[in-house]
Amino acid sequence: MNLYQCQGCARRVSGDRFERHTSTCRLYRENVLPKFQRAETARQLARIDNLPVLPICHICGRECLSASFHFHLKGCRANWRYEDKLLPLELQKQHLEELPSSDLDPASEAQRNIARETALRNAYQCSICKRRFSSDKVEAHEKSCRSRSRNDTLRNGTLHKTLQRSKSAPSGNTRKPFVCHICGRECLTASFGYHKNLCKRMFWNLNCKMADHLQKKILIEPPEIKELEAQISIASSVAKMNKFRCRFCFRRFAIRTIERHESSCSSRDKTIPYEENLRLLKQQKCDICDEEVAVAEKVTHLESCY
């Protein structure tokens, strides 16, 4: 049997166990393994130092072999002009910056630096993040960068700051956001139509999955009013009416929380007769505004109505 000696602990191990032993030997890992790693790093650096210095293309920024450098420039220039015409008008350059005429060797360090800077200027700049990309990547990047910047704006609280600024602004320059009559949240003017359609679709999708006694048959819509402040106040009150009422405590909750609340409602264990529940849920007309109000909420409604 062939035995191999560990250079860390000097133990002799068989060949099929030597690799497993070196991976667990503390002395081998601390004393021997770093020497091998340093030697391998030195070999890699020496290999890199011995590589030939290649010229850089001033169009695409890649390194090319000296023998095929002129053929690469000819093909790269034609490819750049073709791909530039395929881009949208706002991204097209229509002008390719060429290198100034010089007697320097294309592989020299000075000429490589000039070609690298020219290639960077020939790249296409993103209008949002100002980074530069090649012609085959800039269009796809702009689409993702635009959506990502919009999400980052909402995530960083810019929307909340905008809403707070609009609330605290003077009355002459106030630009109040719209209020959704379904969920009661505030939305900016640009995204209000999109939010309303999305919120309505989500409301009916969740409504049909709820218990029978919680399902709503209609969704109250606010009347169209030109005055913005009146429209906001009416939408807020309509949003409260569109919420779901707990059958035990008669409080109103959003569509996502009503079922969880009913399962743990503190008034659930109270023995309220069924007829009493029906009487409290019965609608009565308000003497002031003629609005239909539940008996349980009539006192609260009269206080706000005055």
N, C-alpha and C positions, 0 to 999 in steps of 0.2 A: 504494500500500500504506500502510495506517495504522500508524504507529509510536508506541509508548508508551514514555515515559521512566521508568526505574526511579528512585525517590526515594532509593535507597541509594547506588548507584554511578553514577548519571546516564547510564547507557547507554540507547540506544534499541533496543527489541525489538519485533518484530511481535506482533500481537494473539494469534495462536495459540500463541506461545511465551512470552508475558508471565507467565502463571501458573506455568509450570515454572521460569522464571528467578527469580521472587521466592521460590520455595520453596528454591532453592539459593544465592541471593545472601547472602553473609555480612553485608555492610553493611546490607542491607534487614532481615534478621532481628534485628540488634543495635540498629539506630537507629530504624527506622520501625515495625516490627511491634509493639513494646511500646506505642507511642503509640496505635495503633488498639485494642489490647486494653484499655488503661486507659480510653479513651473509651467502648468498648462496656460495660465494667463500670459506669462512671458512669451511662450511659443505663439500664441494668438497675436500678441502685439507685434512680434517680429514678422509674422506673416503679413500683417496689415501694412507695416512699414515698407515691406518689399514690393507691394503692389505698384503697378505703373500709374502715373498721374495722367488722367484722361481729360480731354476738352469737354466743356459743358455747352449744351445747346441753349441759345438765348431765347428760344421760343417755348420749349416745354420744360427746360431746366434739368434735363437728364444728362448723365455722362454717356459719351459715345466713344467708340474706338477711333483712334486717329486715322486708320485706313479708310473707314466708311463714314467719316464725319461729314464730308461734303455731300454725299448721297443722302445722309440723314437730314441735313438742313433743307435740301430740295424737297424731299417728301414731307417733312414736318411743316414747311411753309405752305405747301398746297393743302395739306390736311387742316391747318389752322384756318385758312380762308374759307374752306368748304364748311367747317363746323360753325364758323362765325355767322354764316348766312342762315343756318338752321335755328339759331337762337332767336328769342323775341327781340323786337326792335329796341326796347329799353336796355337790353343787355349787350347788343352788338357794338363792337369796337370799330370795325371797318378800316382800321389802320393798325398795321403791325410795326412796332418799333424795331429798327435794325441796329446792329452794332456799328459804331463808327469805324472807318477804315484805319487799320493799324498794322504795323510790321511785326507785332509781337506774335510769339508762338501761341496757338490756341490752347495748348496745355500748360502755359505758364500761369503762375499764381495770380498775377495782376489781371490777365485776360479772363481767367476763370471767375474772379470776383465781379468783373464788369458784366460777364454773361449771366451770372447768377442774379444780379440786380436787375438787368434788363428783362430776364424771364419773369421776375416778380412783377414788374410793371406791365408786362404783356398778359399776365393772368387777369381773370375777371373778378371784380370786387363785388361782394355782397352789399346790397344797399341798406341792410339792417345791422349786421354785425361788423361790416367793413373788412372782413377777412377775404382773402383772395383764393380763387379756385380755378382749375382748368376748365376748358370749354365744355367738356363732357360731364362735369359735376356741378357747375354753378347753378343751373336751372333747378335741379333736384334739391340742392341745398337751400335755395331761396324759398321754396315751398315749405320745407320743414322748419326753416328758421323763422318764417313769418308766423306759423302756427305755434311754435315754441315760445316766441317772444310774447304772443298774446296770452298763452297759458301762464307764463312767468309773471306777467303784469297782474293777472287776477290772483295768482298764488301769493305774491308778495304784498298783497293788501292795497294795491293802488286803487282798486275799485272802492274799497271801504274808505280810503282817504278822500277819494273824490266825492263820495256821498257825504262824508263829514264836512268837507269844505263847502259843499253846496248848502248844507244846513246852517253852517255858521257864517255864511256870506251875508253882507248887508241886503236889505230887502230890495234895493234897486237893481242889484246885480245877481239876484238869486236865480239859480237854474236848478229847480228841484227835480229829482229823478221820478220816474213813474213807479207806481205800486201795483203789483200783480194782484188781481182780484181773486185768485185761486189759492196761492200759498201765502200772500201777504208780504212778500219780500220786495225790496226796492231794486229797481233795475235802471240802468242808463238808457237813454233814448235810442242809441244805436242798436242795442241788443234786446229791446223790449218785445218787438214782434216775434223774434225767434224764441225768446223765453216763454211767451204766452202760448204759442203753439205747442212747444215741448211740454209745458206744465199741464196743459189741457189733456194731451195724449196720455201722460203719465197718470193723471187723476182718474181717467176712465179705466185704464188698465188695472190699477190697484183697486178701484171701486168694485169691479166685477169679481174680485177674488176675496172680498170681505164677507163676513157673516151676513145673513139675510136681514137681520134687524138693523144693521149699520149701513147698508147700501143706500146710496142716494139715486133718485130717479132723474133729478134735474140739477143743473149747475147754474146758480144765479149769476146773471151777467149785469154789470153796472150800466146805467144809461150813458149815452155819449154827451159830454159837456165840454164846451170850449175852454172854460176857465180851469186852469191847471190846479190851483189849490183845492177847488171844490171837487175836482176829479180824483185827486189823491185821497181826500178824506172819505169820499164815497167808496172808492176801491178798498180802503182799509176796513170800512164797516162791512162791505160785501164779503171780504175775505174771512171775517169772523163768522158770518152766517154760513159760509161754505164749509166751515170746519165741522167735525163730527161730534155729536153730543153723547156723553157717557150716560147709560141708562140707570146708573146707580146714584151718582153725585150731580148729574146734569151739567157738568163742566164741559167745555168744548176743547177738542184736541185736533191736531193735524192728522192727516190720513195715515201717516206712517207710525203714529204713536197711540192711536185710539185703542187698538186691540190689546196692546201691551198694558195700557192703563186699566182697561176693564178687567183684565185677569188679576190685577193686584190692587183694585180700588179699595180704599179703606171703608167706604160705605157699603161694600158688597155684603158684609155679614149682618148688616142692620136689617131687621125683618120689616120691610115696608110692604104692605099689602099690594096686590096687583092692581086693584081698583084705584088705590091712592097714586100709584105710578101713572096710570092712565089719566087721572085728573090733573096731575102736575104737568104732564106732557101736552095736555089739551091747549090748543091755541085760542087766545082771546085778543080782541081788538083793543089797541091803545086808545084812551079817551082823547089824547092830544093829537097824535099823528096818524091815527087809524091804521097802524101797522100791526100785523099779526105777531103776537108775542106769546111764548109759553107762560103758563101760570107761575112756574118756578122762577122765571126771570122777569116777572112783571115789575117787581119793586126796583130791581136794578135798572130796568129800562126806563121807568118813570123818572128816576133820579137823573139819568143822562138826558132825557127828553126835555126836562125843565131847563 
